[in-house]
Amino acid sequence: MITQILLQLTSAVASVGRVKTSSHIVSRRFNALALGAVAAYFAVKYAQMGRADFLVGLILFAAAPHR
């Protein structure tokens, strides 16, 4: 529970940082951090529940920063 809250908070803060910065490089780093936090959240949920929808979310958000 605490891990999930921390991952959601990390994602939210990184998303705000991505929008607020004027540097393209820093913005991309914040974006990767936010997507990584969402992927980690899906990994935790999949480990706990074993549902396929969490696995799909994990795969999508883990691959998104590599585009």
mmCIF file of the C-alpha atoms, coordinates in Angstrom:
data_MODEL
# 
_entry.id   MODEL 
# 
loop_
_atom_site.group_PDB 
_atom_site.id 
_atom_site.type_symbol 
_atom_site.label_atom_id 
_atom_site.label_alt_id 
_atom_site.label_comp_id 
_atom_site.label_asym_id 
_atom_site.label_entity_id 
_atom_site.label_seq_id 
_atom_site.pdbx_PDB_ins_code 
_atom_site.Cartn_x 
_atom_site.Cartn_y 
_atom_site.Cartn_z 
_atom_site.occupancy 
_atom_site.B_iso_or_equiv 
_atom_site.pdbx_formal_charge 
_atom_site.auth_seq_id 
_atom_site.auth_comp_id 
_atom_site.auth_asym_id 
_atom_site.auth_atom_id 
_atom_site.pdbx_PDB_model_num 
ATOM 1  C CA . MET A 1 1  ? 0.000  0.000   0.000   1.00 0.00 ? 1  MET A CA 1 
ATOM 2  C CA . ILE A 1 2  ? 2.735  2.486   0.957   1.00 0.00 ? 2  ILE A CA 1 
ATOM 3  C CA . THR A 1 3  ? 4.764  1.468   -2.110  1.00 0.00 ? 3  THR A CA 1 
ATOM 4  C CA . GLN A 1 4  ? 1.817  2.122   -4.402  1.00 0.00 ? 4  GLN A CA 1 
ATOM 5  C CA . ILE A 1 5  ? 1.221  5.560   -2.898  1.00 0.00 ? 5  ILE A CA 1 
ATOM 6  C CA . LEU A 1 6  ? 4.900  6.456   -3.261  1.00 0.00 ? 6  LEU A CA 1 
ATOM 7  C CA . LEU A 1 7  ? 4.942  5.321   -6.883  1.00 0.00 ? 7  LEU A CA 1 
ATOM 8  C CA . GLN A 1 8  ? 1.820  7.359   -7.662  1.00 0.00 ? 8  GLN A CA 1 
ATOM 9  C CA . LEU A 1 9  ? 3.307  10.402  -5.920  1.00 0.00 ? 9  LEU A CA 1 
ATOM 10 C CA . THR A 1 10 ? 6.567  10.006  -7.834  1.00 0.00 ? 10 THR A CA 1 
ATOM 11 C CA . SER A 1 11 ? 4.661  9.798   -11.095 1.00 0.00 ? 11 SER A CA 1 
ATOM 12 C CA . ALA A 1 12 ? 2.617  12.901  -10.284 1.00 0.00 ? 12 ALA A CA 1 
ATOM 13 C CA . VAL A 1 13 ? 5.635  14.986  -9.246  1.00 0.00 ? 13 VAL A CA 1 
ATOM 14 C CA . ALA A 1 14 ? 7.608  13.899  -12.318 1.00 0.00 ? 14 ALA A CA 1 
ATOM 15 C CA . SER A 1 15 ? 4.670  14.784  -14.565 1.00 0.00 ? 15 SER A CA 1 
ATOM 16 C CA . VAL A 1 16 ? 4.489  18.280  -13.098 1.00 0.00 ? 16 VAL A CA 1 
ATOM 17 C CA . GLY A 1 17 ? 8.262  18.655  -13.415 1.00 0.00 ? 17 GLY A CA 1 
ATOM 18 C CA . ARG A 1 18 ? 8.048  17.591  -17.061 1.00 0.00 ? 18 ARG A CA 1 
ATOM 19 C CA . VAL A 1 19 ? 5.578  20.363  -17.824 1.00 0.00 ? 19 VAL A CA 1 
ATOM 20 C CA . LYS A 1 20 ? 7.193  23.102  -15.727 1.00 0.00 ? 20 LYS A CA 1 
ATOM 21 C CA . THR A 1 21 ? 10.759 22.861  -17.031 1.00 0.00 ? 21 THR A CA 1 
ATOM 22 C CA . SER A 1 22 ? 11.884 24.758  -20.096 1.00 0.00 ? 22 SER A CA 1 
ATOM 23 C CA . SER A 1 23 ? 14.754 22.382  -20.896 1.00 0.00 ? 23 SER A CA 1 
ATOM 24 C CA . HIS A 1 24 ? 13.900 19.668  -23.410 1.00 0.00 ? 24 HIS A CA 1 
ATOM 25 C CA . ILE A 1 25 ? 16.472 17.261  -21.932 1.00 0.00 ? 25 ILE A CA 1 
ATOM 26 C CA . VAL A 1 26 ? 15.226 17.684  -18.374 1.00 0.00 ? 26 VAL A CA 1 
ATOM 27 C CA . SER A 1 27 ? 11.644 17.329  -19.591 1.00 0.00 ? 27 SER A CA 1 
ATOM 28 C CA . ARG A 1 28 ? 12.475 13.994  -21.248 1.00 0.00 ? 28 ARG A CA 1 
ATOM 29 C CA . ARG A 1 29 ? 14.125 12.770  -18.049 1.00 0.00 ? 29 ARG A CA 1 
ATOM 30 C CA . PHE A 1 30 ? 11.082 13.691  -15.962 1.00 0.00 ? 30 PHE A CA 1 
ATOM 31 C CA . ASN A 1 31 ? 8.884  11.970  -18.547 1.00 0.00 ? 31 ASN A CA 1 
ATOM 32 C CA . ALA A 1 32 ? 10.951 8.771   -18.326 1.00 0.00 ? 32 ALA A CA 1 
ATOM 33 C CA . LEU A 1 33 ? 10.783 8.914   -14.519 1.00 0.00 ? 33 LEU A CA 1 
ATOM 34 C CA . ALA A 1 34 ? 7.002  9.314   -14.593 1.00 0.00 ? 34 ALA A CA 1 
ATOM 35 C CA . LEU A 1 35 ? 6.548  6.428   -17.036 1.00 0.00 ? 35 LEU A CA 1 
ATOM 36 C CA . GLY A 1 36 ? 8.936  4.278   -15.011 1.00 0.00 ? 36 GLY A CA 1 
ATOM 37 C CA . ALA A 1 37 ? 6.964  4.956   -11.835 1.00 0.00 ? 37 ALA A CA 1 
ATOM 38 C CA . VAL A 1 38 ? 3.733  3.941   -13.575 1.00 0.00 ? 38 VAL A CA 1 
ATOM 39 C CA . ALA A 1 39 ? 5.401  0.763   -14.878 1.00 0.00 ? 39 ALA A CA 1 
ATOM 40 C CA . ALA A 1 40 ? 6.630  -0.044  -11.367 1.00 0.00 ? 40 ALA A CA 1 
ATOM 41 C CA . TYR A 1 41 ? 3.109  0.494   -10.032 1.00 0.00 ? 41 TYR A CA 1 
ATOM 42 C CA . PHE A 1 42 ? 1.747  -1.997  -12.570 1.00 0.00 ? 42 PHE A CA 1 
ATOM 43 C CA . ALA A 1 43 ? 4.529  -4.449  -11.653 1.00 0.00 ? 43 ALA A CA 1 
ATOM 44 C CA . VAL A 1 44 ? 3.554  -4.276  -7.980  1.00 0.00 ? 44 VAL A CA 1 
ATOM 45 C CA . LYS A 1 45 ? -0.130 -4.696  -8.788  1.00 0.00 ? 45 LYS A CA 1 
ATOM 46 C CA . TYR A 1 46 ? 0.593  -7.628  -11.117 1.00 0.00 ? 46 TYR A CA 1 
ATOM 47 C CA . ALA A 1 47 ? 2.757  -9.312  -8.467  1.00 0.00 ? 47 ALA A CA 1 
ATOM 48 C CA . GLN A 1 48 ? -0.030 -8.932  -5.914  1.00 0.00 ? 48 GLN A CA 1 
ATOM 49 C CA . MET A 1 49 ? -3.026 -9.864  -8.043  1.00 0.00 ? 49 MET A CA 1 
ATOM 50 C CA . GLY A 1 50 ? -1.677 -11.737 -11.068 1.00 0.00 ? 50 GLY A CA 1 
ATOM 51 C CA . ARG A 1 51 ? -4.256 -10.231 -13.422 1.00 0.00 ? 51 ARG A CA 1 
ATOM 52 C CA . ALA A 1 52 ? -3.405 -9.926  -17.106 1.00 0.00 ? 52 ALA A CA 1 
ATOM 53 C CA . ASP A 1 53 ? -4.507 -6.280  -17.356 1.00 0.00 ? 53 ASP A CA 1 
ATOM 54 C CA . PHE A 1 54 ? -1.767 -5.254  -14.935 1.00 0.00 ? 54 PHE A CA 1 
ATOM 55 C CA . LEU A 1 55 ? 0.764  -7.240  -16.984 1.00 0.00 ? 55 LEU A CA 1 
ATOM 56 C CA . VAL A 1 56 ? -0.332 -5.423  -20.157 1.00 0.00 ? 56 VAL A CA 1 
ATOM 57 C CA . GLY A 1 57 ? -0.001 -2.058  -18.366 1.00 0.00 ? 57 GLY A CA 1 
ATOM 58 C CA . LEU A 1 58 ? 3.458  -3.042  -17.163 1.00 0.00 ? 58 LEU A CA 1 
ATOM 59 C CA . ILE A 1 59 ? 4.573  -3.994  -20.675 1.00 0.00 ? 59 ILE A CA 1 
ATOM 60 C CA . LEU A 1 60 ? 3.181  -0.814  -22.245 1.00 0.00 ? 60 LEU A CA 1 
ATOM 61 C CA . PHE A 1 61 ? 4.621  1.592   -19.701 1.00 0.00 ? 61 PHE A CA 1 
ATOM 62 C CA . ALA A 1 62 ? 7.959  -0.214  -19.542 1.00 0.00 ? 62 ALA A CA 1 
ATOM 63 C CA . ALA A 1 63 ? 8.326  0.073   -23.315 1.00 0.00 ? 63 ALA A CA 1 
ATOM 64 C CA . ALA A 1 64 ? 7.097  3.684   -23.563 1.00 0.00 ? 64 ALA A CA 1 
ATOM 65 C CA . PRO A 1 65 ? 10.321 5.441   -22.415 1.00 0.00 ? 65 PRO A CA 1 
ATOM 66 C CA . HIS A 1 66 ? 12.306 3.553   -25.065 1.00 0.00 ? 66 HIS A CA 1 
ATOM 67 C CA . ARG A 1 67 ? 10.507 4.983   -28.071 1.00 0.00 ? 67 ARG A CA 1 
# 
